[in-house]
């Protein structure tokens, strides 16, 4: 299935892409010249988490909670909540991930950082799709629109694939196939 992404952001940001049938191997560099209006407050904890994306230790969670308490604006708090959601999802704590994403979304919607909002919308939508939640389609559609604005092809592909899963779960196999085909077309060809 489709899984979420952690933030990718050049020098200080960190994240590990995971996703559509392991075809989205690397989205680094897709960030391009997108402007960000704040510093990423959880950089060090996320760098450690990214190095072991599939084996995150328990040490990152207290560091992120500390960062959450220290965050001085809504955007920073939203980013930390999204990071906590990603860590929870990686641990299989999907209800916790969904709660953290839901808590972070209103904070990022009030801000000016479209990148972080788009990433949180995508992660939230994918978690909601996994839970067969009726909110999944709206979140993934909003994520797709945001990634179109940011020209993030790999992220657009993940949003489309998530929408394909929603369609399949809703008994629309033809629509699911169209969406998954569109997602696949956005991804670079892989070597056999």
C-alpha positions in Angstrom: 0.0 0.0 0.0 0.8 3.6 0.2 2.5 5.0 3.3 3.5 8.5 4.4 6.5 10.7 4.0 8.7 12.6 6.4 9.8 16.1 5.5 12.7 16.4 3.1 14.5 19.6 3.4 18.1 20.1 2.3 20.7 20.8 4.9 18.8 20.8 8.2 15.5 19.0 7.5 15.4 15.3 7.5 13.1 12.6 6.3 12.9 9.2 4.8 10.7 8.7 1.8 8.5 5.6 1.9 5.7 4.9 -0.4 4.1 3.5 -3.4 5.3 0.0 -3.9 8.8 1.2 -2.9 9.0 3.1 -6.3 9.4 6.5 -4.7 12.9 5.7 -3.7 14.2 9.3 -3.4 12.4 12.6 -3.4 15.3 14.6 -2.1 15.8 17.6 -4.3 12.2 17.8 -5.3 11.8 20.5 -2.7 13.7 22.8 -5.1 13.5 26.5 -4.2 10.3 26.4 -2.2 10.5 29.1 0.4 9.9 28.2 4.0 8.9 30.9 6.5 10.4 29.3 9.6 13.2 27.1 10.8 12.4 23.5 11.3 12.4 23.2 15.2 12.7 19.4 15.3 15.7 19.0 13.0 18.1 17.0 15.2 15.4 14.6 16.5 14.2 14.0 12.9 17.7 13.5 11.5 18.2 10.7 14.0 14.7 9.3 13.2 15.4 9.5 9.4 18.7 7.6 9.7 16.6 4.7 11.1 13.3 5.3 9.6 12.1 1.7 10.0 13.7 1.3 13.4 13.0 4.5 15.2 14.2 4.4 18.8 12.1 5.6 21.7 14.5 8.5 22.2 13.0 10.7 19.4 9.6 11.0 20.9 10.6 12.8 24.1 12.8 15.1 22.1 9.9 16.0 19.8 7.6 16.5 22.8 10.2 18.9 24.2 10.3 20.6 20.8 6.5 20.9 20.9 6.6 22.6 24.2 9.3 25.0 22.9 7.6 25.8 19.6 6.6 29.5 19.7 4.3 29.7 16.7 1.5 27.6 15.1 3.6 26.6 12.1 6.4 25.2 14.3 3.8 23.4 16.5 2.1 22.0 13.4 5.4 20.7 12.1 6.3 19.0 15.3 2.9 17.4 15.6 3.2 16.1 12.1 6.6 14.6 13.0 5.1 13.0 16.1 2.4 11.6 13.8 5.0 10.1 11.4 6.9 8.5 14.3 3.6 7.0 15.6 2.7 5.7 12.2 6.1 4.1 11.8 5.6 2.3 15.1 2.2 1.0 14.1 0.4 3.4 16.4 -2.1 4.5 13.8 -4.7 6.0 16.0 -2.0 8.2 17.7 -0.7 9.2 14.3 -4.2 10.2 13.1 -4.7 12.2 16.3 -1.4 14.1 15.9 -2.1 14.8 12.3 -5.6 16.1 13.1 -4.2 18.3 15.8 -1.5 19.7 13.5 -3.6 20.5 10.5 -5.5 23.5 11.8 -2.2 25.0 13.0 -0.6 24.7 9.5 -3.7 25.8 7.7 -3.4 29.2 9.5 0.3 29.5 8.5 2.0 30.5 5.3 4.2 27.4 4.8 2.5 25.4 2.0 5.2 22.8 1.9 4.6 21.7 5.5 0.8 21.8 5.1 1.0 19.7 1.9 3.1 17.1 3.6 0.8 16.9 6.6 -2.2 16.7 4.4 -0.6 13.8 2.5 0.4 11.9 5.6 -2.9 12.5 7.3 -4.8 11.5 4.1 -2.8 8.3 3.8 -3.4 7.3 7.4 -7.1 8.0 7.0 -7.2 5.9 3.9 -5.5 3.0 5.7 -8.2 3.4 8.4 -10.9 3.5 5.7 -12.0 6.8 7.1 -14.5 8.9 5.0 -12.1 11.9 5.5 -9.4 10.3 3.4 -10.6 11.4 0.0 -10.9 15.1 1.0 -7.5 15.2 2.7 -5.8 13.5 -0.3 -7.5 15.8 -2.8 -6.4 18.8 -0.8 -2.9 17.4 -0.6 -2.9 16.7 -4.4 -3.8 20.4 -5.1 -1.1 21.6 -2.8 1.5 19.4 -4.4 0.4 20.6 -7.8 1.1 24.2 -6.7 4.5 23.1 -5.4 5.2 21.0 -8.5 6.0 18.0 -6.3 5.6 15.1 -8.8 6.4 12.3 -6.4 4.1 13.6 -3.8 1.4 14.1 -6.4 1.9 10.5 -7.3 1.5 9.4 -3.6 -1.7 11.5 -3.3 -3.1 9.9 -6.5 -2.2 6.4 -5.3 -3.9 7.2 -1.9 -7.0 8.3 -3.8 -6.8 5.1 -5.8 -6.9 3.1 -2.6 -9.9 5.1 -1.4 -11.7 4.4 -4.7 -10.8 0.7 -4.4 -12.1 0.6 -0.9 -15.3 2.3 -2.0 -16.0 -0.3 -4.6 -14.9 1.7 -7.6 -12.3 -0.6 -9.2 -12.2 1.3 -12.6 -11.7 4.6 -10.9 -9.0 3.1 -8.7 -7.2 1.8 -11.7 -7.3 5.2 -13.4 -5.9 6.9 -10.3 -3.2 4.3 -9.7 -2.2 4.5 -13.4 -2.0 8.3 -13.2 0.2 7.9 -10.1 2.5 5.5 -11.8 2.9 7.7 -14.8 4.2 10.5 -12.6 7.0 8.4 -11.1 10.3 7.8 -12.9 10.8 4.5 -14.6 12.8 2.0 -12.5 15.5 -0.4 -13.6 14.5 -4.1 -13.6 
